[in-house]
């Protein structure tokens, strides 16, 4: 039996595996980069081993160092989590060669299925060998890994080479493998649904299929909301998916947990890939079937047999991924201190604790919130309500998008497809600020203050406080009175005010706001505001056409042959930034002349760093 287990991963999935290990009495070992020295997964593990460096290539993609760490810590098993080396057959072999138990499928199965190219060939649906104009649109994908990394849609022949180059670079950085391929793009306007089947197989010939999951709500090929089971699938389609999933597993003598993914379009199931690992969205299957997939992975690795049939499904579960990203800045990943994260009433899987720093080196996923209920409608309502009331104090997130998506009529009625966000993203991200939140923040800030050393029976002058909320400036006026600050506005009454809670009444309706402050950032209920100074500080001016870093990150490359003095056209790629495992292309804002190029490969930049200047004629 396994006594000590190392997780070859970080963040949320490492914490998730450690939680099950603690319940089973298994000692745990974390590995960490220098950037993760005090990360939550290192704090909850029994032991931790340093991997020198900060980038994935230096640390979590170094299988040799991870195997050495396992041996040094006395581990007898390794769990790969997902991402990084989870689908790397060479790493699986290295673990086994070191005499350790591999919590996953045999290396031969990983090899056959982890490469999406070989998996498609095995199941008789090979990818495109050459791409012609008649094949467009196509989807360029990384042969290894997942999570939307190394994926690009190509609609024009002129964009193919750039898409291939960008996909290779991103895949190499994320998975240590730059192999990519192309396949027909059936998503978006084609109206397909992304549906997958969870499989679990033991070494005694039993293969379970644990229902279906729908992962159609995706932005930039990254899953945002997932649910189990997939709603509204015809019985014959679901049966076909499960049969194909079993066929895929048996074709490679699969053992352990895996997921077979399909695009269901025009009433047909199109095989996409088999992920030879635990999926990010596995909690929805756990909730519906009442199982712990990590515990079952460990039992299978120890040689135990599964029951002849899986447990019966019960109810419906939905998961939403909370990302540190700013919709108002083209979804740029966000960094900073996560002061507080609380989503009461639902399962929360996270790799962060209150006060932890969200850094630039890794994925911007903060947490996964999961709700389970007897029906789909109840599960959606439960999760939307929990997220709406959540305390998410720190970097800007996609929380509002999640709440609105869960409540959108098209999604609520099960009529969504992979083009959902192509059609609805603008309306789902339109600012909808709470008009009373700035007033609540200002009154709490003014609580206990007085403009005078003692009270005088004279009317006070209105005080002014300005806040930035949802990208717009809001001004609040209030007055100090004998009983405390009151709004200088008609129709709003203060029911209660102190430094931590404000209750306002308007139109006969009371609204309560919990108040939290972190420097200039203030939270009034779920609304984030930034207190603006009374006298704005001078800001640095940049020449027209200046390209500033939109986020903290690393310059990974500059466009080949581009030099100061060159003529460039609007939209021409000039350089690429990598932040949180994703590549971001920086393009010329206008047609003109490149008059300055400050960025160099490998350079670390902060938001606002001047990268280049393009001067219009």
N, C-alpha and C positions, 0 to 999 in steps of 0.2 A: 504493500500500500504506500501511497505517496505521503511523505511526511513534511517536506519542505518544497515550496513551489516558487519559482521566479517568473515574473511577468515581463516579457521582453517588449515593453511598451510604456506608455506614460498616461497621465491625465485620467479622464473619466473611465476608460476601459480598464486601466490598471486598478483603480479604486473598486470598480465593479467586481472584478475577479477576486480581489482581496477580501471583499465582503463575504463571498461564498466560502472562501478558504477558512475564514475565521469561524463560520458556522460549522464547518466540517472538522475543525481542529487542526488544520494544516498551517504550518508556519509559512510566512510570506517573505519574499525578497523583491525589493524594487531596484531598478536601475535608473540612473538619472544623469542628465547632462549638467553642465555647470549652471545653465540657466534655470534648471529645475531642482537645484540643490535643496530648496525648502518647499517644494511643491507638495500638494496634498497627498499624492500617491506615495511620496517618500516618508511622509509623516505617519501614515496609517499602516505602513508595512512594518514587519518585525525587524527586518534588516534592509539596508540599502547599500548599493555599490555605485561608485562614481564612474561615469563614462566621460573622459576628458574632452572638452569642447562644447560647442553650443549648437551647431547646425546638425540636422539629421544625418548628413553624410559622415560627420565625425563621431556620431554617438549612436542613435537608435537604428541606424542602418549598418552598424559594424557588428555583424554576427559573430566574428571572432572574439571581440571584446565581451559580448554578452554571454557567450559560452564560458569564457574564463571567469566571468563574474558569478555564474551559476555554480561552477566548481568551487571557487574560492569561498562562497557563502554556504556551501554544503547542501545546495539544493539537489533534489533528485528528480525534478520535473520542470519543464518550461512551458508556459502558456504564451502564445504570440499576440493575443489580443486581436486587433484589426488594424490594417494599415501597416506601414513600415515593412517588416519582414514576415508578416503573417502569411503571405502566399509565396514565399521564397523556398523552393525545394532544396536549394543548397544549404540554407540555414537549418531546415528540418533535418537534413542528413547530418549536419555538424552536431546538432543536439544529440541525435541518436548515437553517433560515433563516439561521443564523450561519455556514453553509458547512462544518459539521462532519458527520462520519459518525455516524449513529445505529445503535448495535448493538442492533437490535430490529426488530420488524415495522413496516410503514408506518403512519403516524399514522391513516390511515383504518381499518386493521385493528384498531389499538388502540382506536379510538373505537367500533367496532362490537362488540368483544368485551370490552373492559375494563369496560364497564357491564354487569353481570350481567342487568339488565332488558332491555337491547337485544339482548344475546346470546341470551337465551331467546326473545325475539320472532323473531329471525332464524331460529332453528331450530324454530320452531313450538311452543314450550312456554312461553307467556307466564306471568309471575307473577300472583298474585292481585290483582285490582283493588280488591276490598273484602274484608274479613275478617268472616265471620259465625261464630256459635258452632258451626255445622255444619262449618266449615273447621278447627277446632282439633283437634290442636295444630298451630301454624305456627311457622316459623323466620323471625325477622326478621333480615335480612342487609344489610350495606353493599353498595351498588351498585358501589363501587370498592374495590380492595384485597383483602386476604385475611388469612391468619394467625389467623383466629378473632376478629379485632377487628370490633366493630360487629355482633355476632351475639347473639341472645337467643331462647330457646325460650319460646313463650307457650302456656299450657295453659288459661288462664281468660280470659274476656272482660275482666274487671276489670284484668288485668295488661297489656293491649295498649298503652295510651297510654304507660305508664311505660317499657315495653320499647322503643317507638319513640323516645322522647326520649333514653333512654340510648344506644341504638344510633347515633342521629344524632350525638350529642356525641362518642362514641368514634371513629366513622368520620371525623368532621371533624378531630379531633385527629391521627389516625394518617395520613390520606390527603389531607387538605385538601378533602374532598368529603363532605358530610353526607347525600347521597341514600341512602335505604334502601328495602327492599321486603320483602314476605312471600311465602313459598311453603309448601306442605304439608310438615310435618315427618315424614320417613320414617325417621329414624334411631332410635337407642336401642331401645325395646321392639319396634319394627317389624322389627328384625333385619337391617337393610341393611348392605352393605359399601361403603366409600368406595374406589372404584377409579378410576385415572386412566391416561391414555395420553400418553406423551411424543411430541410431533411436532417435526419439524425440516424446514423447507422452504427451498429456494433461489429465486433469481430466474429460474431456467430451467425452472420447471414441475415440479420433482421434490419430492415430499412423502414424508418418511420417517415411519414410526411405529416407535418404539424400545420396543416391548413395553408391558407394563402395570406399574403400581405399586399396591400396596395400602396405604392410609393409614387403616385403620379404627380403629386405637387412638388415640383422641382424648379429650382432657379439656377441657371448656369450649370445645369446637369448635376446639381447637388440636391439631394433629398431634403425637404423642409418639413413635411408632415407625412407620417406613415400610419397605417391602420391595419388591424386584423379582425376579422377576415376581410378580403377584398369585397366591397359591397356590390351587390347586384349582378354577380357573374352567373351566367347560365350554368346549370348543373353539368351539362356535357363539356363546357369549356373548363370548368374547374376539374372535372375528372381527367380531361386531357392533360392539363398542366401537372397534375399530381403523377400521372403515369409517365410523362416525359421526365419529371424530376427523378423518379425512381430509376428510370432507364439510364439517366445520366450518372447517378450514383453507382449503380451496379456495373456500368461500363468500365469504371476505373477501380473497382473493389474499394469503394469509399468507406471510411469509418470516421466517426465523430460528427460534428455539426457542420452543415454547409447550406448554401442557399442557391437555388437555381432561378435565374431571372428571365423574364419574358416581356415582350411588348405584345399586348393584345390589341389588335387593330383589324377592322373589317371582319370581325368574327373569327379571326385566326390567331393562333399563338405563335409568335416568332421568338425562337431561342436567342437570348442575348449573351449570357455567360453563366458560369457556375463559380460562385465565390467559395473558396475552400477554407472558410473561417467563420467565426461568429460575426453577424452583421451588427451594425450600429443600432438598427431598429429591432433587435431581438426581444426587447422587453415587452412589446405588444403581444408576441406569441406566448411568452411566459405568462402574461396576465390571462390570456384567453384559455390556455390549456392547464394553468395551475402548476407549471413546472419551473425548475431552475435549470436553464440550459447549460450554465457553467458547471453546475454539479453533475449533470448528466455527461458532459464532456469528460470530466475527471473520472467518473465511473467507467465509461467506455475505455478510457486510456488504461485503467487498472485491470481491464479484462472482463468486467461484469457484462452480463447479457441484459439487453432491454426486454421489457415485456413484449409479448407477441403483438399487441396493439397499443397505440398511444392513448393517453387519457382523452376523454370526450371534451370537445370545445364548450366553452361557457361564456356567453356574453360577447361584448365587443370592446376593443381597446384602441386607443389612438395616442400617438406620440408626436410631439412637436420639438424641433431642435432650436434651441435658443443660441443665437450666434452674436458675437460682439462685432457688429457691422453697422454702418451708418447709411440708411436708405437715401438721405439727403446728399450724400457724397458718393453716389454711384456704388453704394454698398462696400465702400472701402473698409477693410478690417480695422478694428479699434483696439487700442491698448490702454493700459492704466490700471488703477487699483479697483478691484471689485470689493467695495466696502461691505455690501450685504447682498445675499441672494437667498430668498425664501419664497417657495411656491407651495403654500400649505394645501393639504387635502389630496395631493396626488404624489405618485412616485417621482422622485427627482434623482437622476443619475448625473453626477458632476465630478469634475476633477479640481474644483476650486473650493476653498473655504473663505469665510469672511475675512477681508483684509489682504487676500492674495493678489498678486500682480498678474495681469494678463499681458504676456510679452509678445514680441514680434516674431519669434522663431517657429511657432507651431500653429496648429489649426485654431481658428477663432471660435470653435464650439465651446460654449460655456456650460451647457447642461442639456439634458433631455428630460422633458416633463411628460409623464405617461398617466393617462386616466383609463380606468376600466369600469364598465357599467353593464347592466343587463341588455341594453339596446345601444345601437349606434348613435341615435339622437341624444340619448342621455350621456354617453361618453363624450360627444362633442361639446355638449353644454357644460359638462363638468370641467373639461380641460380649458375651455375658453374662459370660464369664470375664474378658475384658479390662476391662469396667466394674467388676467385683467387685474386681479387683486394682488399679484405678486410684488414683492419688494425686490427690485433689480437696481441696486445703487452702484453705479460704476460706469464703465464704458457704454456708449450707445449700443442698443441691441435691436433685433428684429421683432421684439415682443408685440408691437402693434400689428405688424403684418400677420403674425401667427393668430392673434385673437380675431382679426377680421377675416382671415382665411377660413377659420373654423366655423364662422358664422355666415359665410357667404352662401347665398341661396343655391348656387350651382354645386358647391361642394357638399352642402348639407343634404341635398337631394341625391347625392351619389352620381351626378352627371359629369364629373370632372374628367380631364385627360391631361396628358403631359403638356398641353398648350395652355393650361389654366392661367399661369402667370404671364404668358405672352399677351393674353387678352385682358387680364384684370389687374396687372401690377400697379398701373397708375392710380386707379381708384382705391386700391388696397393700401397705398402708401401716401395718399393725399393727407396733408396735415389736418388734424381735427383737435385743436388745442382746447383744453378746459378753460373757459373764460374766468373761472373763479380761483384757479390754482395760484396765479401770481398774487392775488389779494390775500389768500390764506398765508402764503409764504411771507409777505410783507408784514402782516399783522403779527405773526409769530415772532418775526425778527424784532418788531417794535415792542413786544410785550415787556412790561416792566420798565421801559424807558420813559423819560419825561424830558421835555425841553427846559424844564425849570427845576431849581433846587427844591422848591416847595410849590404846592398847588396854588395858582392864583385864579380868581374868578374872571378870567379873560379868555375869549376864544383864541385857540391856538391857530397858527397858520398851517395850511395843509402841508404834509410831508410827502415827498416824492421818492418812489423807489422804482427802478427799472430792471426788468428781467429779460433775458433771451429765452424764448420758449418756441420749440418747433421751428427754429430758424428765423423767427420774427421777434422784434422788440416790443415789449408790453410795458406800459407805464401804469403805476398804481399810485393813487393819492389817498391819504388817510390823515386823521387828526388824533392827537393825544387828548384824552379826556380824563376826568377823575377816576373813571372805572376802567380805563385802559384804552388802547387804540381802537378807533372805529373807522370804517370806510367813509371816504368823502364821496359817496355815491348814493343815489336814490334807489330804493328797492332792495337793498341788501342789509340784513341785520346780523350782528355778531351774537351768537348764542353762547359761545365759549371761546376763549383764547388763552393759550399759554405757549411756552416755547416749543412744546412738542405736539400740540394738538389744537386745531382750530375747527369750530363748527359754525357754518354760515347758513342763513336762511334767506331764500329768494323765491318769490312767487309761491310762498307757502310750503316750499320743499327744503328740508335740511340736508346739508352735505357736510360730512366729516372728513377732515384731512389730517393724517399723521404727518408730522414734519420732521425731516432729518436734514442735517447740514454737514457738508464736507468741504470746508473752505468756501469758495464762491459757488459751488454746486449745491443746490437746494432741491429737495424732493417734497412736493405737496401731494400726498397720496402717491399714485404711480407716476405722476407728472414730474419730469426733470426740468429744472430751470437753472439758469446761470445768472447770478446777481451781477449787474453791470456797475462799474464804478461811477461815482457822481460826475467826475471829470475824466472822460476817456483818455487813455494814455496814447501818445503818438505811436503810429505804426510805421513799419518800414515800407517804403514805396518801391515797386519793381517796375521796370520798363515794360511797355506793352509787348505782348508775345512771350513773356517770361513763363517758363514751365517750372512749377513748384512741385515738390514731392507731395502727393496727396495723403501719404501715410508713412509711418516709420517702416523701413525695410532695407533691402540690400540691392544695389545695382548689379544685376546678373550679367547683362551684356548691353553693348551699344551697337546700333545697326551697322552692319559691315559697310565700310567705305565712306561713312558719313564723317565730314570734317567741317570745321569752322570755315565759313565762306561759301559753302555749297548752297545751291538753290534747292528748296524742299517744297513739297506741296501739302496743302491742308490734309490732315488725316494720315500722313506718312509716318510710320513707326520710327522713332528715333532711339529709344532705349527701353529696357524692361526692368521693372522692379519686382523683387520677390518679397512677399510679406505673408506670414502665416501659411506657408506651403503653397501659395497661389502666385502665379505670375500676373503682373499688371502692365499693360503696354502703355507707354507714354508717347503720344502722337503730336506732330506739329499742329498748333492751333490754327494757323493760317498759311497760305501760300506766300513764300518769301525767301529770305536768306537766313541761314543759321549763323548768327553773329557771335554766339557763345555756347560752349559745351563744357560744362563743369563736371559732369558725371563721369566716373570711371568704374569699370567692372570691379566688384568686390567692395565698393564704397558703402558704408553704412550711412543712411540718411534719416533725418527726422522730418516730420510734417513741416512744410514750408521751405525746405531746403531748395535753393535755386539750382536746377539741373541743367537748363539750357535756355537760350533766348532765340526766338525766330522773329525777325523784323520784316513786317509787311512792306511792299514797295511803296 
